Amino acid sequence: MRAASASARPRRYTTLRFTYELIIDDWPLVEAAIRGALARGAHLAPALL
C-alpha cells in the first residue's frame, strides 16, 4: 500500500488506482469502476459521530 493511500484510509477516503494503460486502453473498465464507487456512495463524507 502506498503512503498516500495508507494515510487516507484512517480518514475513510476511498482510493481508486488505475494504470496509464488501463486509462488509455480500457477506459470503459475505468469508467465503470468510478461509476460503481459513486453508486456505492464512496464520494460522500462519512457521518460524524
TORPA-4810 file (N, C-alpha, C, O; in nm, 3 decimals):
<nodes>
NODE_1_0.086_-0.118_0.000_0.000_0.000_0.000_0.090_0.124_0.000_0.188_0.130_0.073_M
NODE_2_0.055_0.219_-0.081_0.133_0.342_-0.089_0.106_0.429_0.033_0.001_0.420_0.096_R
NODE_3_0.204_0.515_0.064_0.193_0.601_0.182_0.070_0.691_0.174_0.001_0.710_0.275_A
NODE_4_0.042_0.744_0.057_-0.075_0.832_0.044_-0.204_0.756_0.072_-0.294_0.808_0.138_A
NODE_5_-0.214_0.633_0.022_-0.333_0.553_0.048_-0.342_0.515_0.194_-0.451_0.515_0.252_S
NODE_6_-0.228_0.483_0.254_-0.227_0.444_0.394_-0.271_0.559_0.484_-0.342_0.538_0.582_A
NODE_7_-0.229_0.680_0.452_-0.268_0.794_0.535_-0.413_0.835_0.510_-0.475_0.898_0.597_S
NODE_8_-0.466_0.802_0.395_-0.605_0.837_0.364_-0.704_0.739_0.426_-0.818_0.776_0.456_A
NODE_9_-0.660_0.616_0.446_-0.750_0.512_0.497_-0.813_0.548_0.632_-0.934_0.535_0.647_R
NODE_10_-0.736_0.594_0.732_-0.799_0.627_0.860_-0.901_0.741_0.849_-0.993_0.751_0.931_P
NODE_11_-0.885_0.824_0.748_-0.980_0.934_0.727_-1.096_0.891_0.639_-1.179_0.974_0.599_R
NODE_12_-1.103_0.761_0.608_-1.211_0.699_0.531_-1.222_0.750_0.388_-1.331_0.756_0.332_R
NODE_13_-1.109_0.785_0.330_-1.107_0.818_0.187_-1.102_0.687_0.109_-1.043_0.589_0.154_Y
NODE_14_-1.162_0.688_-0.007_-1.155_0.573_-0.096_-1.053_0.604_-0.204_-1.060_0.709_-0.268_T
NODE_15_-0.960_0.514_-0.225_-0.857_0.533_-0.327_-0.885_0.438_-0.442_-0.896_0.317_-0.424_T
NODE_16_-0.896_0.495_-0.559_-0.909_0.416_-0.681_-0.779_0.432_-0.758_-0.737_0.545_-0.785_L
NODE_17_-0.714_0.323_-0.793_-0.587_0.328_-0.865_-0.603_0.263_-1.001_-0.659_0.154_-1.014_R
NODE_18_-0.552_0.332_-1.102_-0.557_0.283_-1.239_-0.422_0.307_-1.304_-0.359_0.410_-1.283_F
NODE_19_-0.378_0.211_-1.383_-0.255_0.230_-1.458_-0.282_0.319_-1.579_-0.396_0.335_-1.622_T
NODE_20_-0.176_0.374_-1.631_-0.187_0.454_-1.752_-0.248_0.370_-1.864_-0.334_0.416_-1.940_Y
NODE_21_-0.202_0.246_-1.874_-0.251_0.157_-1.979_-0.401_0.134_-1.968_-0.471_0.135_-2.070_E
NODE_22_-0.451_0.113_-1.847_-0.595_0.094_-1.831_-0.673_0.218_-1.874_-0.774_0.208_-1.943_L
NODE_23_-0.625_0.334_-1.833_-0.695_0.458_-1.868_-0.697_0.480_-2.019_-0.799_0.520_-2.075_I
NODE_24_-0.585_0.452_-2.084_-0.575_0.474_-2.228_-0.642_0.362_-2.308_-0.715_0.388_-2.403_I
NODE_25_-0.617_0.236_-2.267_-0.659_0.122_-2.347_-0.793_0.061_-2.307_-0.855_-0.010_-2.387_D
NODE_26_-0.838_0.086_-2.185_-0.963_0.023_-2.140_-1.047_0.122_-2.059_-1.087_0.094_-1.946_D
NODE_27_-1.072_0.236_-2.119_-1.147_0.341_-2.050_-1.284_0.291_-1.999_-1.323_0.329_-1.888_W
NODE_28_-1.357_0.210_-2.074_-1.487_0.164_-2.022_-1.476_0.093_-1.886_-1.563_0.109_-1.801_P
NODE_29_-1.370_0.016_-1.865_-1.349_-0.050_-1.737_-1.323_0.052_-1.626_-1.377_0.041_-1.516_L
NODE_30_-1.240_0.150_-1.656_-1.209_0.255_-1.559_-1.336_0.334_-1.525_-1.365_0.360_-1.408_V
NODE_31_-1.410_0.371_-1.627_-1.534_0.447_-1.606_-1.634_0.366_-1.523_-1.700_0.422_-1.435_E
NODE_32_-1.644_0.236_-1.550_-1.736_0.152_-1.473_-1.694_0.144_-1.327_-1.779_0.144_-1.238_A
NODE_33_-1.564_0.139_-1.301_-1.516_0.135_-1.163_-1.547_0.266_-1.090_-1.588_0.264_-0.974_A
NODE_34_-1.529_0.378_-1.158_-1.559_0.509_-1.098_-1.709_0.522_-1.073_-1.751_0.565_-0.966_I
NODE_35_-1.789_0.484_-1.172_-1.934_0.492_-1.155_-1.983_0.399_-1.044_-2.075_0.432_-0.970_R
NODE_36_-1.920_0.284_-1.033_-1.955_0.190_-0.926_-1.926_0.249_-0.789_-2.005_0.234_-0.696_G
NODE_37_-1.811_0.315_-0.776_-1.775_0.379_-0.649_-1.874_0.490_-0.616_-1.915_0.506_-0.501_A
NODE_38_-1.912_0.565_-0.715_-2.011_0.672_-0.693_-2.146_0.614_-0.653_-2.213_0.667_-0.565_L
NODE_39_-2.186_0.505_-0.718_-2.315_0.442_-0.687_-2.317_0.388_-0.544_-2.422_0.387_-0.479_A
NODE_40_-2.201_0.343_-0.495_-2.192_0.294_-0.357_-2.184_0.408_-0.256_-2.186_0.384_-0.135_R
NODE_41_-2.174_0.531_-0.304_-2.165_0.646_-0.214_-2.025_0.670_-0.161_-2.009_0.738_-0.060_G
NODE_42_-1.925_0.616_-0.228_-1.786_0.630_-0.182_-1.740_0.775_-0.185_-1.641_0.809_-0.120_A
NODE_43_-1.807_0.860_-0.258_-1.768_1.001_-0.267_-1.827_1.086_-0.156_-1.792_1.203_-0.143_H
NODE_44_-1.916_1.029_-0.076_-1.982_1.106_0.029_-1.902_1.103_0.157_-1.840_1.002_0.191_L
NODE_45_-1.902_1.213_0.227_-1.832_1.222_0.354_-1.901_1.133_0.457_-2.024_1.131_0.463_A
NODE_46_-1.824_1.062_0.538_-1.887_0.981_0.643_-1.951_1.069_0.749_-1.907_1.181_0.773_P
NODE_47_-2.054_1.018_0.811_-2.123_1.093_0.917_-2.030_1.109_1.037_-1.959_1.016_1.074_A
NODE_48_-2.032_1.225_1.095_-1.952_1.249_1.214_-2.027_1.197_1.337_-2.147_1.216_1.351_L
NODE_49_-1.955_1.132_1.422_-2.017_1.075_1.542_-2.017_1.175_1.655_-2.066_1.146_1.764_L
</nodes>
